[in-house]
Amino acid sequence: MHGVAVDKEPVLIVMELLKIGDFGLTREGDIYHMATTRKLPIKWIPPEIIVNNTFSFKSDVWSFGILGK
């Protein structure tokens, strides 16, 4: 599932445990390519999403790392 970490999703960080609360924008699969352009949270968007609109497990981990700081 990709595309979860956006600024409007509830996030709770307690004792170094990151929890996400809404899976409404998720996509299932190894890699997801956006077919259309949409607004994305530039503060924690990985470079590969900006360049080629590709979400993956690696891009999700990158985004969660930025959110957890």
C-alpha positions in Angstrom: 0.0 0.0 0.0 1.5 3.3 -1.0 0.6 7.0 -0.8 -0.5 7.1 2.8 1.7 9.8 4.3 0.0 13.1 3.6 -0.3 16.1 5.9 -4.1 15.6 6.4 -3.8 12.1 7.7 -3.8 11.6 11.5 -0.3 10.7 12.8 0.6 9.8 16.4 4.1 9.5 17.5 4.6 8.1 21.1 7.8 6.7 22.4 9.3 6.3 19.0 6.3 4.4 17.6 4.8 6.0 14.5 1.1 5.2 13.8 -1.0 6.2 10.8 -4.7 6.5 11.1 -6.3 6.7 7.7 -5.7 4.5 4.7 -8.1 6.2 2.3 -5.4 7.1 -0.3 -3.6 3.8 -0.3 -2.8 1.6 -3.3 -1.9 -2.0 -3.1 1.1 -3.4 -5.0 4.9 -3.1 -5.3 5.0 0.1 -7.3 2.2 2.6 -8.1 2.4 5.2 -10.9 0.1 8.2 -10.7 -1.9 8.5 -13.9 -2.9 12.1 -13.2 -1.3 15.1 -11.5 -2.5 15.9 -8.0 -1.3 18.1 -5.2 1.3 16.4 -3.0 2.9 17.4 0.3 6.2 18.8 -0.9 7.7 18.9 2.6 8.1 15.1 2.7 7.7 13.9 -0.8 10.6 11.7 -2.0 12.5 12.9 -5.1 11.4 9.9 -7.3 7.8 10.9 -6.9 8.5 14.5 -8.0 10.5 13.3 -11.0 8.4 10.3 -12.3 5.2 10.0 -10.2 6.3 6.6 -8.8 5.3 5.5 -5.3 7.0 2.4 -3.8 7.8 0.8 -0.4 11.0 2.8 -0.4 9.3 6.1 -1.0 6.9 5.4 1.9 9.7 4.6 4.2 11.4 7.9 3.2 8.2 9.9 3.9 7.7 8.2 7.3 11.3 9.0 8.2 10.7 12.7 7.4 7.4 12.7 9.4 9.0 11.1 12.4 11.7 13.8 12.8 
